[in-house]
């Protein structure tokens, strides 16, 4: 008997990588990225594909699919102000936040 088991493991993804991960995850879905609800699982699987989580490289199969399931709480669609975000909307929100932070640091340096 073969049974696949998933062992809990915490991973850390630095916040500065999130916009790029969201973009590549959205690009991977193509036109569907505007319809698919964004989850933390999308970001984690993209981080594995991008090589940011080297300990999990063995979870990428020959076809480039990541055999990884996040806990159910991490697969719940992400929300902002009680609105479920698609991957495209998540990317836009992260880019706006990043631009706001860079604008604040530039004005603080002046």
Helices and strands as residue ranges (DSSP letters): G 15-17, H 18-29, G 30-34, H 40-49, G 54-59, G 72-74, E 79-80, E 83-84, H 87-109
